Amino acid sequence: MDWIRGEILGRGNFELCVFAVFFSDNEKLILDELKDCPEVIRCFGESFSYENGEKLYNVLLEYASGGALADRVKTCCDRGLPEHEVRRYTKALLKGLHYIHKLGYVHCDIKLQNILLGPNGGVKIADFGLAKRADGGKGRVSGCELRGTPLYMSPEVVCGGEQGPPADIWAIGCVVAEMITGAPVWRCSDLAGLIMTIGVGDEVPAVPDSLSEEGKDFLAKCFVKNPSKRWTAEMLLDHPFVCDDQEFEDLVDDKSASTSPRCPLDYADWESSTTSSITSLPSLEYPSETDILFSPESGSRSRSRPNSPVERLQQLVLKQSPDWSDCNDWVTIR
């Protein structure tokens, strides 16, 4: 299969790193093992390309059209996401992490920027460049064992470089709290001060007051200083915070099952009561033959008007449905 490089959609963490090829190669190997998990971004292959005299290693990944979860949170203007939406994302994240941990890996860099969304809002865990085996194996990755983003690091990572599955769970707690509040869990502006806050003493990230009791208890299970007492992804999947999100899942399923519009005028949002300008359209002055109805009882004829402004517009524009099988006049766009 031939691949063509398009415009830049986003950049990873190792764009300027000398060892970027090794990290990317390690990422592909891990993604190949995780290919059966729907909550993990898919890898379709690898390739080398030459651009401006430079040889580049490319990992060909699934396109998540919904963008990063970090961008979804930003659209809420620092107010945070609705809790029912947070519950749904959290449940999907836990499913993905449970699969990752079951296969013996640790992601090591769970954060909003590395969580992508599909076209229907489905979660895709991405950026496995820092991932490693939970048993301490490094695979083809070399370097310091202190991996990840400081704001999401757990106490055991900061203190001793101990980075197992519990570290991902701590990061999940940070992600959940940030989705609720729209702000990171730590307010430290100084990196050294942040590291000291996380690693020394008993302080843990603050639990948002606006969170439900189930949510507060969920975060309490994530923000446990002792990693051996922290709940696992499998345990958290049975927590009430993510077990009671069926209503929101049904809502998303209904949206994904809606029919595709055949043209711009055949779109449900045109029926919205907020679009007041469209409701004042005049009726058709010259109806077609199908608009004339005959009543056998009265022997009279009457004019039938379409039921809605959308139908009236469609009669003006559409004589018949498009023939999608005829592609002679299609134009290729890039």
C-alpha positions as CSV (number, residue, x, y, z in Angstrom):
1,M,0.0,0.0,0.0
2,D,1.3,3.4,-0.9
3,W,1.2,6.3,1.6
4,I,1.3,10.0,0.9
5,R,2.4,12.5,3.6
6,G,-0.3,15.1,4.1
7,E,-0.5,18.2,6.3
8,I,0.6,17.9,10.0
9,L,-2.3,17.0,12.3
10,G,-0.2,17.0,15.5
11,R,3.2,16.4,16.9
12,G,4.4,13.7,19.4
13,N,6.8,14.1,22.3
14,F,9.9,13.1,20.6
15,E,10.0,15.2,17.4
16,L,13.4,16.7,18.3
17,C,14.8,13.7,20.1
18,V,17.9,12.1,18.7
19,F,16.5,8.7,19.6
20,A,13.1,9.3,18.1
21,V,13.5,6.3,15.8
22,F,14.1,3.9,18.7
23,F,11.1,5.2,20.6
24,S,8.9,5.0,17.5
25,D,10.1,1.5,16.7
26,N,9.3,0.5,20.3
27,E,5.9,2.1,19.9
28,K,5.1,0.1,16.8
29,L,6.1,-3.2,18.4
30,I,3.8,-2.5,21.4
31,L,0.9,-1.3,19.3
32,D,1.2,-4.5,17.2
33,E,0.6,-6.5,20.4
34,L,-2.3,-4.3,21.4
35,K,-4.0,-4.3,18.0
36,D,-7.1,-6.2,19.3
37,C,-8.0,-3.5,21.9
38,P,-10.6,-1.0,20.6
39,E,-9.5,1.6,23.1
40,V,-6.0,1.7,21.8
41,I,-5.0,3.6,18.7
42,R,-4.3,1.2,15.8
43,C,-1.0,0.9,13.9
44,F,-1.2,0.1,10.2
45,G,2.5,-0.2,9.5
46,E,5.8,1.6,9.2
47,S,7.8,3.1,6.5
48,F,10.9,5.3,5.7
49,S,10.7,8.4,3.7
50,Y,13.3,11.0,2.5
51,E,12.4,14.6,2.9
52,N,14.9,17.5,2.4
53,G,17.7,15.0,2.2
54,E,16.8,13.5,5.6
55,K,15.7,9.9,6.1
56,L,12.6,9.7,8.3
57,Y,11.0,6.8,10.1
58,N,7.2,6.9,10.0
59,V,4.7,5.0,12.1
60,L,1.3,4.9,10.3
61,L,-1.4,5.3,12.9
62,E,-5.2,5.3,12.9
63,Y,-6.7,8.8,12.4
64,A,-8.8,9.9,15.4
65,S,-11.0,12.6,13.9
66,G,-12.3,13.8,17.3
67,G,-8.9,15.1,18.3
68,A,-7.4,15.0,21.7
69,L,-9.4,14.9,24.9
70,A,-7.4,17.9,26.1
71,D,-9.0,19.9,23.3
72,R,-12.4,18.7,24.2
73,V,-11.9,19.9,27.8
74,K,-10.6,23.3,26.5
75,T,-13.8,23.9,24.6
76,C,-15.6,24.0,28.0
77,C,-13.8,27.2,28.9
78,D,-12.2,25.9,32.1
79,R,-15.6,24.8,33.4
80,G,-14.8,21.1,33.0
81,L,-16.9,18.4,31.3
82,P,-20.3,17.1,32.5
83,E,-19.8,14.3,34.9
84,H,-21.8,11.8,32.8
85,E,-19.4,12.4,30.0
86,V,-16.4,12.0,32.3
87,R,-17.8,8.7,33.5
88,R,-18.0,7.4,30.0
89,Y,-14.5,8.4,29.0
90,T,-13.1,7.0,32.3
91,K,-14.8,3.7,31.7
92,A,-13.3,3.4,28.2
93,L,-9.8,4.4,29.5
94,L,-10.0,1.7,32.2
95,K,-10.9,-0.9,29.6
96,G,-7.9,0.1,27.6
97,L,-5.6,0.2,30.5
98,H,-6.8,-3.2,31.8
99,Y,-5.9,-4.7,28.4
100,I,-2.5,-3.0,28.3
101,H,-1.7,-4.1,31.8
102,K,-3.0,-7.6,31.2
103,L,-0.5,-8.0,28.3
104,G,2.3,-6.9,30.6
105,Y,2.8,-3.3,29.6
106,V,2.7,0.1,31.4
107,H,1.8,3.2,29.3
108,C,3.9,5.6,31.5
109,D,2.4,8.8,30.0
110,I,-1.4,8.8,30.5
111,K,-2.6,12.4,30.1
112,L,-5.4,14.3,28.3
113,Q,-3.1,15.0,25.4
114,N,-2.5,11.3,24.8
115,I,-6.1,10.4,24.8
116,L,-7.8,10.7,21.4
117,L,-11.4,10.6,20.4
118,G,-13.0,8.8,17.5
119,P,-15.8,10.2,15.3
120,N,-18.5,8.9,17.7
121,G,-16.7,10.0,20.9
122,G,-15.0,6.6,21.4
123,V,-11.7,6.8,23.4
124,K,-8.3,5.8,21.8
125,I,-5.2,5.7,24.0
126,A,-2.3,6.9,22.0
127,D,1.5,7.8,22.2
128,F,3.2,4.6,23.4
129,G,6.6,6.1,22.9
130,L,7.4,5.8,26.6
131,A,5.6,2.5,27.3
132,K,7.6,-0.3,28.8
133,R,7.1,-3.8,30.2
134,A,5.7,-4.0,33.7
135,D,8.3,-6.5,34.7
136,G,11.1,-4.0,34.2
137,G,12.1,-5.0,30.7
138,K,13.1,-2.1,28.5
139,G,12.8,-3.7,25.1
140,R,14.6,-1.4,22.7
141,V,14.1,1.7,24.8
142,S,17.2,3.0,26.6
143,G,17.8,5.9,29.0
144,C,16.5,7.1,32.3
145,E,13.6,5.2,34.0
146,L,11.9,8.4,35.0
147,R,9.3,8.6,32.3
148,G,6.2,10.6,31.8
149,T,4.8,14.1,32.4
150,P,5.5,15.5,35.9
151,L,1.9,16.7,36.5
152,Y,0.7,13.1,36.1
153,M,3.5,11.3,37.9
154,S,2.8,9.1,40.9
155,P,4.8,9.3,44.2
156,E,6.6,6.0,43.6
157,V,7.8,7.2,40.2
158,V,9.1,10.5,41.6
159,C,10.8,8.9,44.6
160,G,12.3,5.8,43.2
161,G,11.6,5.4,39.5
162,E,9.2,2.6,40.3
163,Q,6.9,2.6,37.3
164,G,4.4,-0.2,37.2
165,P,0.6,-0.4,36.4
166,P,-0.3,1.5,39.6
167,A,1.5,4.6,38.1
168,D,-1.0,4.5,35.2
169,I,-3.9,4.4,37.7
170,W,-2.6,7.5,39.6
171,A,-2.4,9.2,36.2
172,I,-6.0,8.2,35.5
173,G,-7.0,9.9,38.7
174,C,-5.3,13.1,37.6
175,V,-7.1,12.9,34.2
176,V,-10.5,12.4,35.8
177,A,-10.0,15.4,38.1
178,E,-8.8,17.6,35.3
179,M,-11.8,16.6,33.1
180,I,-14.1,17.7,35.9
181,T,-12.4,21.0,36.8
182,G,-10.8,21.9,33.5
183,A,-7.5,22.5,35.2
184,P,-4.5,20.3,36.2
185,V,-4.5,18.8,39.7
186,W,-1.3,20.5,40.8
187,R,-0.9,24.3,40.8
188,C,2.9,24.3,41.3
189,S,4.8,26.5,38.8
190,D,8.2,25.3,39.8
191,L,9.2,21.8,38.6
192,A,11.4,21.1,41.7
193,G,8.6,22.2,44.0
194,L,6.1,20.0,42.1
195,I,8.4,17.0,42.4
196,M,8.8,17.6,46.1
197,T,5.0,18.0,46.6
198,I,4.3,14.7,44.8
199,G,7.1,12.6,46.3
200,V,7.3,13.9,49.9
201,G,4.7,13.9,52.6
202,D,1.1,12.8,52.5
203,E,-0.4,15.4,50.2
204,V,-2.4,14.1,47.3
205,P,-4.3,16.0,44.5
206,A,-7.4,17.8,45.7
207,V,-10.7,16.0,44.9
208,P,-13.2,18.4,43.1
209,D,-16.1,19.5,45.3
210,S,-18.5,19.4,42.4
211,L,-17.9,15.6,41.9
212,S,-20.5,13.1,43.0
213,E,-19.9,10.9,46.0
214,E,-19.1,8.0,43.7
215,G,-16.6,10.2,41.8
216,K,-14.9,11.3,45.0
217,D,-14.6,7.7,46.2
218,F,-13.2,6.7,42.8
219,L,-10.5,9.3,43.0
220,A,-9.7,8.2,46.5
221,K,-9.0,4.7,45.2
222,C,-6.6,6.2,42.6
223,F,-4.8,8.7,44.8
224,V,-3.3,6.2,47.3
225,K,0.3,6.9,48.1
226,N,1.2,3.3,48.5
227,P,1.1,1.7,45.0
228,S,0.4,-1.8,46.4
229,K,-2.8,-0.5,48.0
230,R,-4.0,1.4,44.9
231,W,-6.8,-0.1,43.0
232,T,-6.1,-1.8,39.7
233,A,-7.9,-1.0,36.4
234,E,-9.8,-4.3,36.7
235,M,-11.0,-3.4,40.2
236,L,-12.0,0.2,39.1
237,L,-14.1,-1.2,36.3
238,D,-16.5,-2.5,38.9
239,H,-16.7,0.9,40.7
240,P,-20.1,2.6,40.8
241,F,-18.6,5.7,39.2
242,V,-18.2,3.9,35.9
243,C,-20.9,1.2,36.3
244,D,-23.8,3.7,36.2
245,D,-23.1,5.4,32.8
246,Q,-25.5,3.4,30.7
247,E,-27.8,6.4,30.1
248,F,-25.0,8.4,28.4
249,E,-23.9,5.3,26.4
250,D,-27.4,4.9,25.0
251,L,-27.4,8.6,24.0
252,V,-24.2,8.2,22.1
253,D,-25.5,5.0,20.4
254,D,-28.6,6.8,19.3
255,K,-26.5,9.5,17.7
256,S,-24.2,7.1,15.9
257,A,-27.3,5.2,14.5
258,S,-28.8,8.3,12.8
259,T,-29.1,8.2,9.0
260,S,-26.7,10.2,6.9
261,P,-28.2,13.2,5.1
262,R,-28.5,13.0,1.3
263,C,-27.9,16.7,0.9
264,P,-27.5,19.9,3.0
265,L,-31.3,20.3,3.2
266,D,-31.9,16.8,4.5
267,Y,-30.3,17.5,7.8
268,A,-32.0,17.2,11.2
269,D,-30.6,20.4,12.7
270,W,-32.7,22.4,10.1
271,E,-35.7,21.4,12.2
272,S,-34.3,23.1,15.3
273,S,-36.6,25.6,17.0
274,T,-33.6,27.9,17.4
275,T,-33.5,28.4,13.6
276,S,-36.3,30.9,13.6
277,S,-35.5,32.4,10.2
278,I,-36.5,29.3,8.3
279,T,-40.0,29.1,9.7
280,S,-41.1,32.2,7.8
281,L,-40.6,30.8,4.4
282,P,-43.7,31.3,2.1
283,S,-45.6,28.3,0.8
284,L,-45.1,27.2,-2.8
285,E,-47.2,29.1,-5.3
286,Y,-47.1,26.5,-8.1
287,P,-47.5,22.9,-6.7
288,S,-46.7,19.9,-8.7
289,E,-49.3,17.3,-9.7
290,T,-48.6,15.4,-6.5
291,D,-49.6,18.4,-4.5
292,I,-53.3,18.2,-5.7
293,L,-55.5,15.9,-3.7
294,F,-58.9,14.6,-4.9
295,S,-61.6,13.9,-2.3
296,P,-64.1,11.2,-3.5
297,E,-66.6,12.2,-0.8
298,S,-66.9,15.9,-1.8
299,G,-65.8,15.6,-5.4
300,S,-63.5,18.6,-4.8
301,R,-59.8,19.1,-5.2
302,S,-57.5,20.7,-2.6
303,R,-53.9,21.8,-2.5
304,S,-51.6,19.9,-0.1
305,R,-48.7,21.8,1.4
306,P,-45.6,20.1,2.6
307,N,-45.4,19.4,6.4
308,S,-42.3,21.6,7.1
309,P,-40.1,24.3,5.7
310,V,-37.5,21.6,5.0
311,E,-39.9,19.6,2.8
312,R,-40.8,22.8,0.9
313,L,-37.2,23.6,0.3
314,Q,-36.5,20.0,-0.8
315,Q,-39.3,20.1,-3.3
316,L,-37.6,23.2,-4.8
317,V,-34.2,21.6,-5.0
318,L,-34.5,17.9,-5.2
319,K,-36.4,16.1,-8.0
320,Q,-35.1,12.7,-7.1
321,S,-32.5,11.1,-4.8
322,P,-28.9,11.2,-6.0
323,D,-27.7,8.1,-7.8
324,W,-24.6,7.3,-5.7
325,S,-23.7,4.4,-8.0
326,D,-22.9,6.8,-10.9
327,C,-19.4,8.0,-10.3
328,N,-18.6,9.4,-13.7
329,D,-18.9,13.0,-12.6
330,W,-17.2,12.6,-9.3
331,V,-14.2,14.9,-8.6
332,T,-11.2,13.7,-6.6
333,I,-10.2,16.1,-3.8
334,R,-7.2,16.0,-1.5
